Amino acid sequence: MKLRARPFIAVAFALWAGAIARDAGEGWVAATVLPDLTIETSVEVLARDGRLLRAYTVADGRWRMAVAEEAVDPAFTAMLVAYEDKRFFTHSGVDVWAMARAGAQALRNGRVVSGGSTLTMQVARLLEDSGTGALAGKLRQARLALALERRLTKAQILQLYFQIAPYGGNLEGVRAASLAYFGKEPRRLTPAQSALLVALPQSPETRRPDRAPDVARMAREKVLARAVAAGVIEADQGQAALREAVPRQRRDFPALAPHVADRLVAAEPDAALIRTTLDAALQARIEELATQSVAAHGDRLQVAIVVADHRSGEVLASVGSSAYRADARLGFVDMTRAWRSPGSTLKPLVYGLAFDQGLAHPETLIEDRPMDFGGYAPQNFDKQFRGMVRVREALQLSLNLPVVALTDALGPAKLLAALRRAGVDARVPGGKAGLAIALGGLGVTLEDMVGLYAAIARGGVVLPLHVTGDGVAGARVLSSVAAWQVGDILSGLPPPAGAPANRLAYKTGTSYGHRDAWAIGFDGAHVIGVWMGRADGTPVPGAFGGDLAAPVLFQAFARLKRGLEPLLPPPAATLMVANAALPQPLRQFRSRAAAFEAVDAPAVAFPPDGAEVELMADGLLLRVRGGVGPFTWLADGQPVVVAARGREAVVPSLGPGFVVLSVIDGVGRSARARVRLR
């Protein structure tokens, strides 16, 4: 179009628009076919307080966020109307006066000075992508604007503008722009921020503050000047806004809890808005902790953390990896849901079941000695044996032999059934459970294990963990007494080095081959689980749950809150007595094989058969169980203690190496143990 013809066309268009406004074309407007007004917007995953955790681009890769009129700062709306379309609330879609003014200015200047388009016409142009300058496009925009005004309210038209106005790059809508340029929702914009967002849609690419900050600043100044002139803001506010810095780069959109968000979106592909129980601020703190916890351990160590309120079952934070990216740590894999060996973290459940079955009490004595269970001969992690210990100590020391003996008495099927009641999807190699499951010989997920500990913390009743909706109480896994006893024992564990001394009930675990390091703990309100290892399942040399995962557990509680909530009080039926006051059957645990052993026959209680024992400065401690005195001790057949009345003796002259110790009681019965001294 030749430049000298444009003023005449502008005048002609203004006169034509005036005719339409006087109802000359009412039927023509009524016959207008509207474009699809259903605008695709980004899928959003929200925190418990409504804060944005993560959003996804629409199909064409654009950020286009749903936004209601009330979610936008009223000052922005007032500034937008004052600058773009001051008669927006009174015209019918086409502002005849603005068109006439634009035509007159064009005649006077020989060029187009102002466009005269209303906000409704801009919405029409954006809906149809009909361009800005061509006459046919202007006519179509006017017709569509008039039709929109007849079928939509002013608020609905504004909402469309708020959602589809261009802001440069792949940003559409005021909310996407506010998040990208200011890192905030648009409900509380400063005057300077509002002015910039008003100015950008007129020329979104040339005014982008991340690429042309000076151009963006000048455009913002024009909007501020008009806002002051229109009385939208005070003059001193305008001056202060001029001094505010223009953002020079785009911010990343929130991407908290990415693994959870991906999972929820995949489960509800048609949902535009997904509300969760996650705490956005806590999630950010726990994600930061996860990143820090692996920073000094090479580029392959991974971590996963789950934080939940066991009173409600709500998951408050879930971190599937130290960073959501394709790196050597396999950060895209959600390790909260990966099946891994739990190591010793199943032991509290075994003890709780044993308490419920009347097999043991926290003060019951139980042997920690070499045992053979039909060809299965487990060892303690340190290859040492402690002899006779209390059940409380056996769990706190995480001894293997006592817990396998209890599992043998319970039956592995009973342990698996309890896991299923707790909602743990346990995967057993070969499909048949053996005694090794008590020591981690099966696959479980961190999420499920946190749910199991939550049930123990709640008094033995399951309340499934959830990130959406509400939880419903489920089955009972342990009695309230057994659950309290387990929690009381775990709360007596010393904290890791450098951690605050408190009564956190927790347990650590290390899987076979140092592939998994675990720490799970709870207080009276919350439960947290930490897993560390390599996502590909390869060993991490020297990794132990107590050294690697436990410090992270205590740090997670510190980031959750100050101090701990007290554990549940003991139920009224709890038997809280010393071993000597227990009923006779509970004073000492007797295995299935005990029925075949000689009644009251002597046995070498310490050192137990097969043990490696470190010599004390004053010699080797010997202890006999059962039998009647006096006792005679032999080392490799040579008497070293004769006619001892007590059940303990110290032999000072033995040296390092293998030795066979024998004890003979007062009626001639004997027992022996082969040990290694060092």
N, C-alpha and C positions, 0 to 999 in steps of 0.2 A: 504494500500500500504506500503511495507517495505521501510524503510528510505533509504537503499543503492540503491534501484531501482529508486528513484525519480530523481537523477541527470541525468540518462540515458534517462528517459522519457522527462525531460526538454530539453535536447539536441535534441532529436528526434522531439519534438514539434517545437523548433526553426527552424530546417531544413525544416519541413513541412510547416511552416508559410512562410518561404522564397520562397518556391516553389509556393505557392499561390500568393504571391506578384509579382511573375514574370509571372503572368497571366496563369499559368498552370491550374488553376481551375476556369476560368472566367465563364464558363457555370454553374458550381456548385454554385458559388456565386449568379449569376443572378437568379437562381431557388430558392433562399432562401425566405421562407415565413416570412415576418416581423410581429412582434406582433403589437397590436393596439397602435399607437403612440398618440392617443388622451388621454391625461393625465387628469384625474379628479382633479380639484383644488378647493380650498376653495372658497365658495361664499363670496364676499366682498361687504360691504356697505361703500361708501366713502363720505367724507365731500365735501363742495363746492370747496375747494382747492386741492382735490385729496387725502387728508390724510385719512388713514384708521380709520373708526369709529368702525366697528365690522366685524369680520370674523367668519366663521363657519367651523368646521371640515368636511372632506369628509366622505363618507359613512362608512368607516372602522374606523372612530374616529381619523384619523391622520390629523395633520396640514400640508397641502401641498399647498403652495401659488404660484399662477401664477407669473412669473417674466420674464421680457424681458432682453436681454443681456445688453441693455443700462441702465437698472435700477440697475445694479450691478457695484460697484466700479471697474474701469479698473485695478487698482492695485491688486485687489483680483484675477481677471482673469489671470493677468501676473504671480502672485505668484503661482496660481494653476497649470498653464502650466509648469512653471519652476520646480515645485516640482513633479508633477505627470506624465508629458508627454511633455518633452521639444521639441519634434519634431511633436507635435500635428498638427500644421498647414501645415506640408509637407508630412506626411505619409498617406497611404490610408486606415487606420483603424487598421492595425497591424504594429507595429514597429519592423522590422526584426532585427535591430541592438540591440534594447533593449532585444528582445527574445534571441539573441545569447549571449549577456552579461549575462543574467540571467542563461542561460544554463552553460556557462563557470564558473560562480560563484558557481553554484551548484556542478559542477564537482570538483572544487578546494576545496570546504568546506564540501562536503559530505552532504549538506543540501541546501534547498532553501533559498537564501539570499535576492533576490529581485524578484518581480513577473513578471515584464516586460509587464503588462497589460497597454494598452493605455486608455485614457479617453473614447474613443469610445467603447472599450471593456467593460469598467466599466458601461457605459450606457447600453450596450447590456445585461450585467449580471443583472442589476437592472430592466430592462424591463421584463426579463423573470424569475427573481429570481432564477438563475441557479447555485448559489453557487460560491465558489472561488477556491477551490483546486482540485476538481476532474478533471481528464483528459478530460472526455467527456464534462464536462461543459466548460473547456477552449477551446476545439475545437469548440463547438457551439458558444461561445462568439466571437471567431475569425471570424467564418463564418458570424455571424450576424453583427459584426463590419464592415466587408468589404462591406456587403450589405447596411448598413446604410450610409456609406461614398459615395456610388454610388447614393443614392436617396435623401440625405439631404446635406445641406451646413454645413460648420464647425460651423457657428453661430447657426443653428438649433440644432446641436448635443450638443453644449455648453448649449443651453437653456434647453434641456432635462436634462442635468446633474444638472443644477441650480435648477430644479424643483423636481428631484427624489432622489438626493443624501441623504443618511441617516445621521441624526445628533443626534441620541439617543432618546430613548423613542418613542413618537409619532410624532417626528419632521422629516419632509422630505423637502429637498430643502433649498437653502442658505437663502432665504427670511424668511421662517419660523424660521430658526435657528437664524438669525440676530435679529428678533423681540423678540424671546424668551430669548436669552442670553444677548442682548445689549439694547433691547427696542428701536430699530431704524431700519429704512429701510437700505438695504445693498448698497445704492448708495454712501455713504460716510463713509467707514470703515477705522479705523486706521490700520497701519501695524500689530499691535498685534492682532487686531480683525480678520483681513484677515487671518493671519497665523493660528489662532485657527480654523477658519472655513475650511481652507484647510486640516488641520490635522484630524479633527473629522471623516469624512466619512471612513477613512481607518479602524478604529476600534471604531465605534460610541458608543458602550455601555461601553467599558473599559476606554474610554477617556472622558466620559461625565464630563464637569467641575462642574456640580452641585452635582456629586457623587464622582468623583475622581479628584479634582482640581490639585493635584501634578502631576498625570499622564498626565493630559491635558496640564500642563505647560511644561513638558519635550517634549511632542509631538510638541507643539508650537515652542519651541526653535529649534528643528530640521528643521522645515519649515523656520524659520527666518534665520538660518545659510545658508541654501541653497539659499534663496532669496538674501542674501547679496552676496554670491559667484557668483550667476548668474547675478548680477548687477540690479536686480529688485528694490532693495532699497539700500540706502547708508548705510555704516557701522554705522554711528552715529544714523541713524533711527533704525537700528537693535538693538543697545544697549539701546536706549530709549524704544523700544517695549518690551525688556526683563523685564523692571521695571514696566510695566503696569500690574495691578492686573487681575487675571483670575476671571471671574464671578463665584460665588459659588452657585447661585440659578437661576432658570428659572423665568422669568417675565410673568405675565399674558398678554395674547393678548388683544389689545384694545377692549373694550366693551362699548363704548359710545352709547347713545341713543338706548338702547336695545329694548325698546318697539316699536319704529319706525322701527328699523331694522327688527324685527320679522314680523311686519305688511307688510313691503315692500317685504320681501322674500316670504311670504305666497302669496302675490298678483302676484308675478312674479317667480314661482318656477323653471323656466328654465333659469333665468338670472344668469350669473356668476359674473356680476359686476353691481352694482346699485349706481348711482351718486345722491346725494341729495343736497339740498340747505343749509344744516346745517353747522354751523361754529363750527369746532371741539374744538377750544380753549374756545369759549363761552359756548358750551355744557358742557364741563368739569367744568367750573366755576358755571354754573347754577345747575348742578347735585350736586356739593359740597354744594351750598346754600340750596338745598332741604334737604340734609342729616342734615345739621346744624339746619334747621328751625324746625325740629320735635324732635331733640335730647332731649330737656328738657320737653317734653310733654307726657311721658309715652311710652308704646310700641305699641300703636294702632293708634295713630294719623298719618294720611297720608297727602301727599302734591303732587300737580301736577302743573307744570309751563309751559307755552307756550310763546315763544318770537318770534315776527315776524316783518318784515319790511312792514308796511302797504302801502308803495309806490309801491312795486313790488309784494306783496303777499307772499314773500318767508318766510318760517319758518326758523328761525336761530337757535333755540334751542327748544327741546321738552322733558320734563321730566315727565314720567308717574307715578313715585313713588319715594320715598326717597331712595330706594335701590331695585335692581332687584333680589329679592330672596323670597323664601317661608318663610315668617315670620308672626308674629301676625298682621303686617300692611297690609298683602296680597300684597306684593311688586311686584308680577308678573302681577297684574291687572293694565292695562293702564288707569289711572284715567283721562287722557286728553280726553278720549272717553266714559267715563261712564256718563249715564244720571242722573243728579242730579237737585235738585230744585235750581234755581238761586237767590232766595231771592229778594233783591231790585235791582239787577243789570239790570233788564229789564226796570226800571223806566225811564232812559234817552231816550229809544226808544219811550215810551208813550208820554213824553213831546215833543219830536221832531215831532211826528205825530200830536199832538195837535197844535203845531206852524204852521205846514203845512196846517192844516184844518181851520186855522183862529179862533180856539177856545181860544187861549191864546197867550201871548207874555211873555218873561222873566219878564217884569215889571207888568204884570197883577196881580190884587189882587184875591186871591182865599181863600175860607174858609177851615180852619182845625177845624172841629167840628164833634160831633157825627152825623152819617148819617145812614140811613137804606135804602138799595137798594133791595127792594122786599124780605126782610127777611135776607139779607146778611148785617151784621153790623160789618165791620172791625174796628179794634182798631189800634192806633199807638203803636209802639214797647214799648214805655215807659208808655203807658196808659195815656199820657198827651195830651192836645189839646191847640193849640196856637191861635185860633181865626183867624182873617184875616191876611194873610201873602202874600208876593209877590211870584209868581211862582218860581222865582230864589231861594228864601229861602226854598220853599217847597221841591224842588229837592235836594238842598244842605243838608237840614236837614233830607232828606229821609222820609218825612211824608207820611203816608199811605192813609189817607182820601182824600187829594187832587188828588192823582194819580188814585185812584179808581173812583172818580167823573169824571175825564177826560176820563178814559177807558169806563165808562158808556156812556159818550157823544160820544165817537168814535165808540163804539161797539167792543166787544172782537174779533169778526171775522176780523176786520181791523188790529188789533194788530197781530193776527196769520198770516194773509196774508203778513204783513211786515216782520215777522220773516222768512217766507218761501222765500221771495225775497232776504233776506240777507243770505240765505243758511243755516239757523238754522233748524235742524230737531227736532222740538219741539214735545214732546209727552204729550198729555193731558189726564189725568185720565178720563176714561169713554168715551173718544173721543169727548166730547162736551165742548167747552171753556166757562167759566163763568168769572165774574169780578175778581175772585181770581188769574187769571193768571198774573195780573199786579203786584201782590205781591209774585210771584214765584210759583204759583200753577200749575206747569207743569215741565216736565223734559227736560233738555238741556245738552249739553256737553261743557266742557271748550274750546275745539277747536272751536266749533261753536260760542260761546260767544266772543272769541277773534276776530273771523272773523267779527262779528257784530260791535264791537267797532272799528275795522280797517276800516269798511265802513264809520262810523261816522267821523273818523279821516281824511278820504280821501275826505270829502265833501259830503258824502251821497251815493257814488257809490260803489257797491260791487266789490271787486277783490278777488276771492276765495284764501284762504291760501293754499299753496302747499309745499311739501317737495321734489318733483321731477318735472322736466319739467318746463313749463312756465305757468303763469296765464293769463287768459283772462278776461277783465273787464266785469262785468255783469250788473244786473239791478240797478236802482236807488231806494234806500230805503227812503231817505230823500232828500229834496231840499238842495242846498248848504247853503242857509240861515239858515234853521232849524238845519242842522248839525253843523254849526258854533256856533249857539246860545247854543246848548247842550254842545259843547266843552268848550265854554267860561264859562258857569255856572260851569261845573265840574272842570275847572282849578282854580276856586275860593275856592275850598275846602281846609281847612287847612291840612297840612301833619300830619301823626301820630307822636307821641312823639319820639324825637330823630332823625327823618328823616330831610333831608335838606329842607329848605323852597324854593320851586320852583313853577313853573306853570304847574305841571303835571296834566293833566285832568284825573281824576279817580273816580271810584265809588266802594263802598263796598256793600256787601250783606250778610245777614244771613238768612238761611232758617228756616222754622218752626221746633221747637224742637231742635234748635242748631245743626242740622245735617251737615250743609254745611256753610263754611265761605269763602267768595269770595272777591277778589280785582282785578279790571281790569283797566288799565290806558294807556294813550298814550300821546306822544308829537308829534312834526311835522314829525317824521320819523318812529318811532317804536311803537308797541303796545305789552303789556305784560299782561297775565292773570295768576292769582294764585287761586287755589282752595285748601282748607284744610278741612279735616274731617276724618271720618272713612270709609274705603272702603266697610265695610259691612252695612253701612247706619245707624248705631246706633248713638244716640245723643252724642255730646261732651259737657258736662255741662259747661256753662259759655263761650262757644266759640262765638265770634263775628267777623264779617269780618273786622271791623275797628281795633280791637285789635290784631287779629291773622294773617290775611292775608295781610293787608295793609303794615305793616312793611316789609314783605317779598317782596312785590311788589316794594317798594322803594329800597330795597337792590338789587333786580334783575336789576333795571335800573342802579344802581351804578356799577354793574359788567358788564353791557353792554357797558357803555361809561361814559365819564366825561361830565357832564352838559347835558342839554336838548336842543333839536331843537325847535325853535319857532313854535307855532301852525299856521295854515293857517290864513291869514288876513281875516277880515270880507268881504263878498261879497258886491258889490256896492248897492245891493237892501236891505241891512240890515237896519231895522228901529231901530236906537239906540237913544231912548228918554226916559225920565222919565214917570211915570204912568200918570201924569196930561196931558202930551202931546200926549198920545195914542188916537186913534180913540175911540169914546164912547163905542162901543161894546167890545173893548179889555181892558177897564179899570178894569172891574171886571168880572170874570168868573161866569156865571149863569148856574146852572145845569138844567137837564131836568125838575126837579120839580119846578124850579123857576117860570115857567109860571103860576103855580097854586097858587103862594104865593101872598099876598096882596102887591100892588105896594107901595113902600116907607114906609111899615109898620115898626115899631120899632122892633129890635131884640137884644138880649143880645149877643154882640160880644165877650165879655170876662167878666167872665170866661164862656166858652161854656157849654151847657147842657151836663151832664154826666161826666164832667172833675173832676180830682183830682188836687187841686191847693194848692201850698205851700204859706202860709201867709207871706207877707213881714214884715219887722220890723215895718213899719208905718201903716200896715193894709192890706186890700184887695183892689186891683185895680178893678174898674168897668168900662166897656166901652159899649156904646150903638151904634148900627148901624141903620140907617134909622130913620124914624119918625121926628117930629119937636119938638123943645124945648118950654118951659123948661121941664126937666125930673125929675121925682120923683122915687126914688129907695126904695124898700121894701125888708126886710129880714124876711122870715117866716111870712109875712103879716104886719110886723111892719116897719113904715117909718124910713129909716136911712139917706136918702138924699132927700131934698125937694127943688123943683123949681131950679134945677141946670141948668145953661145956657150952660155949656160945655158938651161934649159927654163923658168925663172921670171924674171919681170921686174916692176918696180913703175913705174907711170906716174903721176906726181904731179899733172899739170895738167888732168885730166878733171873736168868738172863734172857735176851731177845731170842726169838725163833719159835718154832712149833713145839708145843708141849701137850701131853695128855694128862689132864687133872682127874683124879679119882677121889671120891669121898665114900667112907664106910661108916654106917651109923652103929649105934650101940648094940643092935641085934644082928649085925652082920650083913645088912642090905647095902648095896652099893650103886653108885651112878658115876658116869664119867663124861668128860667134855674135852674135845680136842680144840685148842685155840692157838692163835699166833700172837706172840708178845712182841712189842716194839717199844 
